[in-house]
Amino acid sequence: MAVGDAEFQRKCLGKMEHASSEGRTIVFVSHNMASVLNLCERCILLDQGRVMSDGITRDVIDFYLSHLSESSSEEVPGVYDLSNRTNQFLPDRLILRKLKLSDSRGTPKNTFMMGQELNLIIEVDGASEYRDSLIGVSIIASDGQRLASIHTGMTRSKIEQPRQRRELAILHIPRLILLPGKYWIDLAVTRGWLAMDRAERVAQFTVSEADVYGTGTQIHSFFGLFYLDANWEIRSAD
């Protein structure tokens, strides 16, 4: 599978799907999450010959991605302490305090599958003292290109009242449309165009492949920066 071209892979996947539909059992060994998710109802994760997880495919893949996060350099995977730095805009205070990346279950991690939910939980201190303050997030590609930015003024943000000094600003991304690769996160607190606190490249997360179209097609970074949540239709021109 790894060395074959797209047509060869398509034929292999078709053969395996046909065989499994006839009641045969197929053992498919791969690191390609899209193919595993598309083909397998049950999944077994092995680590140096030991069974680490055995069960429903998506649950095992989530466990595998969390296990990858545990090998990262941060003390708690997906949790970033922002307090050990200097605020160049307000030297006497830090507004951005902590960042946590989590999935739909609230599990902190720094590796996510394409199409998976991503939540950014930002702990801020003192943003409530400024009525017009905005909290923003930017996603940066590994080559430094800014891919997307969003701040609390762009959407109908839910703001709990009365405001507290310590707050959690939570950005929900229900479906991660980025292609496989590594991405950086920038954070900022502003008043209009006036910066009050900024933390650049504070976190890096990885997006791994997934069968987002349900066809077993392997989607690589070759195809661009993000995938389209779309469908084709071919009909007669008549």
C-alpha positions in Angstrom: 0.0 0.0 0.0 2.8 2.5 0.9 4.7 2.1 -2.3 1.8 1.7 -4.7 0.3 4.6 -6.7 -3.2 5.9 -6.2 -4.8 3.4 -8.7 -3.0 0.4 -7.1 -4.1 1.5 -3.7 -7.7 1.9 -4.9 -7.7 -1.6 -6.3 -6.3 -3.1 -3.1 -8.9 -1.3 -0.9 -11.6 -2.5 -3.3 -10.4 -6.1 -3.0 -10.3 -6.0 0.8 -13.8 -4.5 1.0 -15.2 -7.1 -1.4 -13.5 -10.0 0.6 -14.8 -8.7 3.9 -18.4 -8.4 2.6 -18.2 -12.1 1.8 -17.7 -12.9 5.5 -13.9 -13.3 5.5 -11.7 -11.9 8.2 -8.9 -9.6 7.0 -6.0 -8.5 9.2 -4.9 -5.0 7.9 -1.7 -3.6 9.4 -1.0 0.1 8.7 -0.1 3.5 10.2 -2.5 5.2 7.8 -5.4 6.2 9.9 -7.7 7.0 7.0 -7.4 3.4 5.6 -7.8 1.9 9.1 -10.9 3.9 9.9 -12.4 3.1 6.5 -11.8 -0.6 6.5 -11.8 -1.8 10.0 -14.6 -2.3 12.5 -12.2 -3.5 15.2 -8.7 -2.3 15.9 -5.7 -3.5 17.9 -2.9 -1.1 18.9 0.5 -2.8 19.4 3.5 -1.3 21.0 6.7 -3.4 20.9 4.6 -6.6 20.8 2.3 -5.6 23.6 -1.5 -4.9 23.2 -2.1 -1.3 24.2 -5.7 -1.1 23.2 -8.3 -3.3 21.6 -11.8 -2.2 20.6 -13.9 0.0 18.3 -11.6 1.5 15.6 -12.3 5.2 16.3 -11.8 4.7 20.1 -8.4 2.9 19.5 -7.3 5.6 17.1 -8.1 8.3 19.7 -6.1 6.3 22.2 -3.2 6.1 19.7 -3.2 9.9 19.1 -3.3 10.6 22.8 -0.4 8.2 23.3 1.5 10.2 20.7 0.8 13.4 22.6 2.3 11.8 25.8 5.7 11.6 24.1 5.8 15.4 23.5 8.0 17.9 25.5 5.3 19.7 27.4 4.6 18.5 31.0 0.9 17.8 30.2 0.3 17.1 26.5 -1.9 19.9 25.0 -1.6 22.2 28.0 0.7 25.2 27.7 1.7 27.5 30.6 2.0 31.1 29.3 3.0 32.8 32.6 6.7 32.5 32.2 7.2 35.3 29.7 7.1 39.2 29.5 4.2 41.1 28.1 5.9 43.7 25.7 2.7 45.8 25.6 1.8 46.0 29.3 5.1 45.1 31.1 3.5 45.0 34.5 0.9 42.3 33.8 0.1 39.2 31.9 -3.4 38.7 30.5 -2.8 35.4 28.6 -2.1 32.8 31.3 -2.7 29.3 29.9 -3.8 27.4 26.8 -5.3 24.0 26.6 -6.1 22.0 23.4 -8.7 19.3 23.7 -11.0 17.0 21.8 -14.8 16.7 22.0 -14.4 14.6 25.2 -12.3 17.3 26.9 -9.1 15.2 26.7 -6.0 17.5 26.4 -3.8 16.5 23.4 -1.7 18.0 20.7 -2.5 15.5 17.9 -5.8 15.5 16.1 -7.3 13.8 13.1 -8.7 15.6 10.1 -12.4 16.4 10.7 -12.1 16.0 14.5 -13.3 18.6 16.9 -10.7 20.9 18.3 -11.3 23.1 21.4 -8.9 25.9 22.5 -9.4 26.9 26.2 -7.6 30.1 26.9 -7.2 31.3 30.5 -7.1 35.1 30.8 -6.5 37.4 33.7 -7.9 40.9 33.6 -9.5 41.0 30.1 -12.8 41.9 31.8 -11.4 45.2 33.0 -11.6 46.5 29.4 -15.2 46.5 27.9 -14.0 46.5 24.3 -11.2 43.9 24.7 -11.0 41.1 22.1 -9.4 37.7 22.5 -8.0 36.3 19.3 -6.5 33.1 17.9 -4.4 32.6 14.7 -3.4 29.3 13.1 0.0 29.4 11.4 1.4 26.9 8.9 4.8 25.4 9.5 6.3 27.8 6.9 4.9 30.8 8.7 1.9 31.4 6.6 -1.2 32.7 8.5 -4.0 30.3 7.6 -6.9 31.7 9.7 -7.6 34.2 12.5 -10.7 34.7 14.6 -11.4 36.9 17.6 -14.3 37.2 20.1 -15.8 40.2 18.2 -16.3 38.3 15.0 -18.9 35.9 16.3 -21.9 36.0 18.7 -19.7 35.2 21.6 -21.4 34.0 24.8 -20.0 36.0 27.7 -21.0 35.0 31.2 -22.2 37.8 33.4 -21.1 39.2 35.7 -17.5 39.3 34.3 -14.8 37.9 36.5 -11.1 38.7 36.7 -10.1 35.1 35.8 -12.0 33.8 32.8 -11.8 31.0 30.3 -12.2 32.0 26.6 -13.2 28.8 24.7 -13.0 28.5 20.9 -14.9 25.6 19.6 -13.9 24.3 16.1 -16.4 21.5 15.5 -14.6 20.1 12.4 -10.9 20.5 11.7 -10.5 21.0 8.0 -6.7 21.3 7.9 -4.7 18.7 5.9 -2.1 16.5 7.7 0.9 18.5 9.0 2.1 20.6 11.9 0.6 23.9 12.8 1.3 26.7 15.3 -1.0 28.8 17.4 -0.7 32.6 18.1 -2.8 34.3 20.8 -3.6 37.9 21.3 -5.7 40.3 23.5 -6.4 43.6 21.8 -8.6 46.8 22.0 -9.4 47.4 18.4 -6.0 47.4 16.7 -4.2 48.2 20.0 -2.4 45.1 21.3 -2.6 44.5 25.1 -0.9 41.1 25.2 0.4 38.8 22.5 1.9 35.3 22.6 3.2 34.0 19.3 4.0 30.3 18.5 2.8 29.3 22.0 1.6 25.9 20.9 2.2 23.4 18.1 -0.3 20.7 17.2 -0.3 17.9 14.6 -3.1 17.0 12.2 -3.1 13.3 11.1 -4.9 11.8 8.1 -8.5 10.5 8.4 -11.0 9.1 6.0 -13.1 12.3 5.8 -14.8 11.3 2.6 -15.5 7.7 3.6 -13.8 6.2 0.5 -10.4 5.2 1.9 -8.7 7.9 -0.2 -5.4 9.0 1.3 -5.2 12.8 1.6 -1.7 14.3 1.8 -0.4 17.8 2.1 0.2 17.7 -1.6 -3.5 18.5 -2.0 -3.2 21.9 -0.4 -3.8 23.4 3.1 -7.3 22.2 3.9 -9.9 19.8 2.5 -13.3 20.8 1.1 -16.4 19.5 2.9 -18.1 18.8 -0.4 -19.5 16.2 -2.7 -19.3 15.5 -6.5 -22.2 14.7 -8.7 -21.9 13.6 -12.4 -25.1 13.7 -14.5 -26.0 13.6 -18.1 -25.5 16.9 -19.9 -28.9 16.3 -21.6 
